[in-house]
Amino acid sequence: MSSRVLITGGAGFIGSHLSERLLAEGDEVICVDNFFTGSRRNVEHLFDNPRFEVIRHDVTFPLYLEVDKIYNLACPASPVHYQHDPVQTTKTSVMGAINMLGLAKRLRVPILQASTSEVYGDPAIHPQTEDYWGNVNPIGPRSCYDEGKRAAETLFFDYRRQHDLSIKVIRIFNTYGPRMHPNDGRVVSNFIVQALRGEPITIYGDGSQTRSFCYVDDLVDGMVRLMNTDHGVTGPINVGNPGEFTMLELANEVLRITGSTSEIEHRPLPQDDPKQRQPNIDIAQRELGWKPSVALTAGLERTIDYFRGVLAA
């Protein structure tokens, strides 16, 4: 049966792919975005679909709609963007969660929170499991995002305990793919844009720090599966690709696929930058029957094709 679905941050990188997926399944999608980091260009190919609607709105203000499900994705996710206005970033995470939970409570509908692996901070255990409480600096330059997302998780579980709301919390690890913002300062888009422009590829530190990269279609599949579970499955659930790569390995793979002659340039490591990230996805496999299917090389090839088009335009 088709549903009327609200996606906050629906014109963003992940939100636009989620919109496509839900429309393909026959749902109606209401995409809400204030276009701070989201873009009309990400969703303009959906404008002709009669089941798709865009509303320009900031989730720090209440929203009154009638829907069957809510995906709360609104929040800038790259350090360049979330550090631009850190107070607004925290407001988006916390007040946005309060407003969307209030809507879900009024309508008695399930709501999914796009949380993040950043709740683990610079982790003292590896790989990260959902029962790990994290190692976050509460007053650092990244904490507007990290602590905002942690507070949002608190609110979600308190609404569950206090109001028996059907909540779903997904902890998203590094995700990449077409429609990433070219200037978002995240490692995959950085390396690809630098390689395609023939600029030096900038690696912070010695390049031995690791990340796990999940292709966006795999992530969206995990989100939809979590939303479609019964009332008792709340999460938090890690969704990410457990394949772990050093920054140096990623840079070399991007150079190989693009055929670029860019040099690698080392710069100092930013404050509170995690040294390693790798999800334990046992719960996702058990509860959702989910595991990633797109290998890094295949995903990078699709992402590089997209960026070639963006830079040519």
Secondary structure as GFF3:
##gff-version 3
##sequence-region A 1 313
A	DSSP	beta_strand	4	8	.	.	.	ID=ss1
A	DSSP	alpha_helix	13	24	.	.	.	ID=ss2
A	DSSP	beta_strand	28	33	.	.	.	ID=ss3
A	DSSP	alpha_helix	40	43	.	.	.	ID=ss4
A	DSSP	three_ten_helix	44	46	.	.	.	ID=ss5
A	DSSP	beta_strand	52	56	.	.	.	ID=ss6
A	DSSP	beta_strand	69	72	.	.	.	ID=ss7
A	DSSP	alpha_helix	79	82	.	.	.	ID=ss8
A	DSSP	alpha_helix	86	107	.	.	.	ID=ss9
A	DSSP	beta_strand	111	116	.	.	.	ID=ss10
A	DSSP	three_ten_helix	117	120	.	.	.	ID=ss11
A	DSSP	alpha_helix	143	163	.	.	.	ID=ss12
A	DSSP	beta_strand	167	172	.	.	.	ID=ss13
A	DSSP	beta_strand	175	176	.	.	.	ID=ss14
A	DSSP	alpha_helix	187	197	.	.	.	ID=ss15
A	DSSP	beta_strand	201	204	.	.	.	ID=ss16
A	DSSP	beta_strand	210	212	.	.	.	ID=ss17
A	DSSP	beta_strand	214	215	.	.	.	ID=ss18
A	DSSP	alpha_helix	216	227	.	.	.	ID=ss19
A	DSSP	beta_strand	237	239	.	.	.	ID=ss20
A	DSSP	beta_strand	244	246	.	.	.	ID=ss21
A	DSSP	alpha_helix	247	258	.	.	.	ID=ss22
A	DSSP	beta_strand	264	267	.	.	.	ID=ss23
A	DSSP	alpha_helix	282	283	.	.	.	ID=ss24
A	DSSP	pi_helix	284	288	.	.	.	ID=ss25
A	DSSP	alpha_helix	296	312	.	.	.	ID=ss26
###
